């Protein structure tokens, strides 16, 4: 016991014994890097595992944690990288790919393109589903335009549509059936302005 004086008043106190000093902790240095000075008790992360430095050094390929020739001289493994998890279940089978059948026209060299039917293919060789359609006035006066529709088997299959000079028509995700032997073409119902070169095409999968 000891006596202490506080504000001119003596008190008797008991001094407990001093506890043992705890272990010195580590200094976290984040991800390991080459050409870096490391001191003992520095800790790093490398390739999914963590390591504690046990010998001060300048890092290099030889001291790279877990793989360098001298890494065990410089580092001690703290926590290993976890193993690869089990393989997940197989996903569902994707759609079957297919070949493609396309039909298109391009009209050149006329003083003006007239209304009427322009056949892309007079007879389809195989059945298909036409999925996309594209039309563009390749050469025409500003403001010129064409109204048209896609004709299959002598009947309107899609349209009417309007394509304007400088603004192509691009449609997708269509499901337009074409039976074997069907005639496929494009019918122009109106032509405005000086249109000299017109391109139209539809295309899609033969099988899905």
Protein Blocks (a to p, Z undefined) as FASTA:
>chain_A
ZZddeehiacdddddddddddddddddehjadehiacdehiacdeehiacddfbdcdddf
klgghkamklmmmpccfbdcddddddddddddddddddddddddddehiabdceddddfb
fbdfbdcddfbdcdddfbacehiacdddddeehiafbdcddddehiacddehiacdddeh
iacddddfbdedjdfbdcddddddfbZZ
